[in-house]
């Protein structure tokens, strides 16, 4: 909390940052596919001061995985945007982030030359 008794914006952003890359890494690790994965870009909109705990839900759909696998098999890399909201205990959206996740298969990379 800052001196206004609200959560610092950087603290809120750090709550968004690691989850999608970690989730994709674990999904593909279970498929015996080791990839380089990171958060390539992010945009955050602070909509209201956050004065309570925040709830964030991160979702990767089966369609997201199929699209990723198809692109990884064809070109060795894949990018996907995800949007997540930070919702306070009263159900009000305090922040919303759009995150671009980058996945790359280095085994495919050597075959296609990028």
N, C-alpha and C positions, 0 to 999 in steps of 0.2 A: 504494500500500500504506500502511496505517496502522501504528501502533506494535505491533499484534498480528500484523503481517505478513500481513494480509488486505486485500482490496480494499474501499475505502470503499463503503458502500451507495449514496451519491449518484452515485458513479462508475458503479456497476452500473446504476442507474436511467437515467442519461444514455445508456447503450448501448441501452436499449429505446426511448427517446423519439422520435427523428426518422424512423424508417424507414417505418412504415406511411403517414403523410401524404405523404412523398416518393414512395413507390411508387405510391400512388393518383394523385398529381399527374402523374407520368410516364405512367401508363397512360392517363389521360384526355387528357393533352396529345397523345399519339399519335393519339387519336381526334378531334383538333381541338376539344376541349371544355375550356375554361379554367374551373376551379372554385376556390372558396375551400376549403381543406382544412387541418384542424388536429387535433391530439390534444386532445380535449375533456376526457377524464378518464382516470385510470390508477390501478390498485391494484397494489402490489407486495408479494410475500411473500418474505422472506429465509428460506431453509430451512437453509442451511449456510454457514459462513464460506467465502469464495472465496479460495483460496491459489494457484490456478493461472490460466492464461488461461481465458476462458469462451467458449463457442460458442453463438451465438443464431441461430435460423433463422426468418425472416419469410416467411410464405406468404399470398398472396392467390389464392383459387381463381377459376376462370371463373364459378362460381355467385355468388361475392361480387360480381363485376363486373356480372353480369346483374341481380342484386338492386339494386345501386347505380344502374344505368342506369334501371331501371323506376321506382324511387322518385324519382330526379332528374327524370325526364320527367313524373311525375304531380304531385309536390308541391314539387319544387325543392330538396329536401334529403334527406340520408340519414345514418344513424348505424349503426355496426357495431362489435361487440366482437371483439377478437382476443386470443388468449393465446399468449405466448412464454415459453420456458424458457431460463435461462442455465445451461449444462451445463459442468462443469469437464473437465479432460483425462482424468479417471478415469471419466467418464460419469455423474457424480453431479449432480443438479439442485441448484444453489445458490440460485437465485432464480426466481420465476415472476411475470410481470406480465400483467395483464388491461388492455387499452387500448381506449378508446372513440374511434373516429375519426369526425370530423364532416366531411361534404362538403356544399357548397352551390353551386348554380348561380344566380348573380345575374341571369341573363337570365330564368330562370323566376320568380325572386323578384318581379320587377316586375309579372309577370302575376298572381301569386296573393296579393300584398300582405302578405308577412311580412318 
